[in-house]
Amino acid sequence: MTTNYEPINEENYQGVQETLPNAVLILVLGIVSIIGCCCYGILGLILGIITLFLANSATKQYNEQPLRYTKSSYSNVQAGKVCAIIGIALSVILLAFYIYLIAVFGWAIFQDPSVLYDYYGIEMAM
């Protein structure tokens, strides 16, 4: 069953506003994308992209009918979008760093960190 809402404008606005769909989910996913960049950058990148997609669709809904939705839910969407952008940036930087490590040292750097210390001539303190 689909419901068709008539557009809300200032003449037929009755004071009841809804929250944007997925506003809290967007905020949570944006925060988790920052934390997820610690998982080799892959989890943060995936969650950040999903969050941006959801945030863009919620922003489009809000811009079509701003009186229908609350300002606080729109603020959650914007904060989630900013967190997602930060999470994507951190994830890309971390992925680039890991690609650099693999290109220079190979897979051995992940299996034996002493390879890095041997390369730079630093002795590991035990």
C-alpha positions as a Markdown table, in Angstrom:
| # | Residue | x | y | z |
|---|---|---|---|---|
| 1 | Met | 0.0 | 0.0 | 0.0 |
| 2 | Thr | 1.5 | 3.3 | -1.0 |
| 3 | Thr | 0.4 | 6.6 | 0.4 |
| 4 | Asn | 0.5 | 9.8 | -1.7 |
| 5 | Tyr | 1.3 | 12.8 | 0.3 |
| 6 | Glu | 0.2 | 16.1 | -1.0 |
| 7 | Pro | 3.0 | 18.7 | -1.0 |
| 8 | Ile | 3.2 | 20.7 | 2.2 |
| 9 | Asn | 3.5 | 24.4 | 1.8 |
| 10 | Glu | 3.0 | 27.3 | 4.3 |
| 11 | Glu | -0.8 | 27.4 | 3.6 |
| 12 | Asn | -1.6 | 23.8 | 4.4 |
| 13 | Tyr | 1.1 | 23.2 | 7.0 |
| 14 | Gln | -0.4 | 21.9 | 10.3 |
| 15 | Gly | 2.6 | 21.9 | 12.6 |
| 16 | Val | 3.3 | 18.2 | 12.7 |
| 17 | Gln | 6.7 | 17.4 | 11.3 |
| 18 | Glu | 8.3 | 14.0 | 10.6 |
| 19 | Thr | 11.9 | 12.9 | 11.0 |
| 20 | Leu | 13.8 | 12.2 | 7.8 |
| 21 | Pro | 13.9 | 8.5 | 7.0 |
| 22 | Asn | 17.2 | 6.9 | 8.1 |
| 23 | Ala | 18.5 | 10.1 | 9.7 |
| 24 | Val | 19.8 | 8.4 | 12.8 |
| 25 | Leu | 21.1 | 5.5 | 10.7 |
| 26 | Ile | 23.0 | 7.9 | 8.5 |
| 27 | Leu | 24.6 | 9.5 | 11.6 |
| 28 | Val | 25.6 | 6.1 | 13.1 |
| 29 | Leu | 27.0 | 4.8 | 9.8 |
| 30 | Gly | 29.0 | 8.0 | 9.4 |
| 31 | Ile | 30.5 | 7.6 | 12.8 |
| 32 | Val | 31.2 | 3.9 | 12.3 |
| 33 | Ser | 32.9 | 4.7 | 8.9 |
| 34 | Ile | 35.5 | 6.7 | 10.8 |
| 35 | Ile | 36.1 | 3.9 | 13.3 |
| 36 | Gly | 36.0 | 1.4 | 10.4 |
| 37 | Cys | 39.0 | 2.9 | 8.7 |
| 38 | Cys | 41.1 | 1.0 | 11.3 |
| 39 | Cys | 40.1 | -2.2 | 9.6 |
| 40 | Tyr | 42.7 | -1.8 | 6.8 |
| 41 | Gly | 40.5 | 1.0 | 5.4 |
| 42 | Ile | 38.1 | -1.3 | 3.6 |
| 43 | Leu | 35.2 | -1.3 | 6.1 |
| 44 | Gly | 35.4 | 2.5 | 6.5 |
| 45 | Leu | 35.4 | 3.0 | 2.8 |
| 46 | Ile | 32.3 | 0.8 | 2.2 |
| 47 | Leu | 30.3 | 2.2 | 5.1 |
| 48 | Gly | 31.3 | 5.8 | 4.0 |
| 49 | Ile | 30.0 | 5.3 | 0.5 |
| 50 | Ile | 26.8 | 3.7 | 1.7 |
| 51 | Thr | 26.3 | 6.6 | 4.1 |
| 52 | Leu | 26.9 | 9.2 | 1.4 |
| 53 | Phe | 24.3 | 7.5 | -0.8 |
| 54 | Leu | 21.7 | 7.5 | 2.0 |
| 55 | Ala | 22.5 | 11.1 | 3.0 |
| 56 | Asn | 22.2 | 12.4 | -0.5 |
| 57 | Ser | 18.7 | 10.8 | -0.9 |
| 58 | Ala | 17.6 | 12.1 | 2.5 |
| 59 | Thr | 18.9 | 15.6 | 1.6 |
| 60 | Lys | 17.0 | 15.5 | -1.7 |
| 61 | Gln | 13.8 | 14.5 | 0.2 |
| 62 | Tyr | 14.3 | 17.4 | 2.6 |
| 63 | Asn | 15.0 | 19.9 | -0.1 |
| 64 | Glu | 11.8 | 18.9 | -1.9 |
| 65 | Gln | 9.6 | 19.5 | 1.2 |
| 66 | Pro | 11.5 | 21.2 | 4.0 |
| 67 | Leu | 8.4 | 21.9 | 6.1 |
| 68 | Arg | 7.5 | 18.2 | 6.3 |
| 69 | Tyr | 10.7 | 17.2 | 8.2 |
| 70 | Thr | 12.3 | 18.4 | 11.4 |
| 71 | Lys | 15.5 | 20.5 | 11.4 |
| 72 | Ser | 17.1 | 18.1 | 13.9 |
| 73 | Ser | 16.8 | 15.1 | 11.6 |
| 74 | Tyr | 18.3 | 17.2 | 8.8 |
| 75 | Ser | 21.1 | 18.1 | 11.1 |
| 76 | Asn | 21.7 | 14.4 | 11.8 |
| 77 | Val | 21.9 | 13.8 | 8.1 |
| 78 | Gln | 24.4 | 16.6 | 7.6 |
| 79 | Ala | 26.6 | 15.4 | 10.5 |
| 80 | Gly | 26.5 | 11.9 | 9.2 |
| 81 | Lys | 27.5 | 13.1 | 5.8 |
| 82 | Val | 30.5 | 15.0 | 7.2 |
| 83 | Cys | 31.5 | 11.9 | 9.2 |
| 84 | Ala | 31.2 | 9.7 | 6.1 |
| 85 | Ile | 33.5 | 12.1 | 4.1 |
| 86 | Ile | 36.0 | 12.1 | 6.9 |
| 87 | Gly | 35.8 | 8.3 | 7.1 |
| 88 | Ile | 36.3 | 7.9 | 3.4 |
| 89 | Ala | 39.3 | 10.2 | 3.4 |
| 90 | Leu | 40.9 | 8.4 | 6.3 |
| 91 | Ser | 40.2 | 5.0 | 4.7 |
| 92 | Val | 41.7 | 6.1 | 1.3 |
| 93 | Ile | 44.8 | 7.4 | 3.1 |
| 94 | Leu | 45.2 | 4.2 | 5.1 |
| 95 | Leu | 44.6 | 2.0 | 2.0 |
| 96 | Ala | 47.2 | 4.0 | 0.1 |
| 97 | Phe | 49.7 | 3.5 | 2.9 |
| 98 | Tyr | 49.1 | -0.2 | 3.0 |
| 99 | Ile | 49.5 | -0.4 | -0.8 |
| 100 | Tyr | 52.8 | 1.5 | -0.4 |
| 101 | Leu | 54.0 | -1.0 | 2.3 |
| 102 | Ile | 53.1 | -4.0 | 0.1 |
| 103 | Ala | 54.8 | -2.4 | -2.9 |
| 104 | Val | 58.0 | -1.7 | -1.0 |
| 105 | Phe | 58.3 | -4.6 | 1.4 |
| 106 | Gly | 55.9 | -7.2 | 0.1 |
| 107 | Trp | 53.5 | -9.3 | 2.2 |
| 108 | Ala | 56.3 | -10.0 | 4.7 |
| 109 | Ile | 55.7 | -6.7 | 6.4 |
| 110 | Phe | 52.4 | -7.9 | 7.7 |
| 111 | Gln | 53.7 | -11.3 | 8.8 |
| 112 | Asp | 57.0 | -10.1 | 10.4 |
| 113 | Pro | 57.2 | -6.4 | 11.5 |
| 114 | Ser | 61.0 | -6.9 | 12.0 |
| 115 | Val | 61.4 | -6.6 | 8.2 |
| 116 | Leu | 60.6 | -2.9 | 8.6 |
| 117 | Tyr | 63.1 | -2.5 | 11.4 |
| 118 | Asp | 65.8 | -4.3 | 9.4 |
| 119 | Tyr | 65.2 | -2.1 | 6.4 |
| 120 | Tyr | 65.8 | 1.1 | 8.3 |
| 121 | Gly | 68.5 | -0.4 | 10.5 |
| 122 | Ile | 66.6 | 0.0 | 13.7 |
| 123 | Glu | 67.0 | -2.7 | 16.4 |
| 124 | Met | 63.8 | -3.9 | 18.0 |
| 125 | Ala | 63.7 | -3.6 | 21.8 |
| 126 | Met | 62.5 | -6.7 | 23.4 |
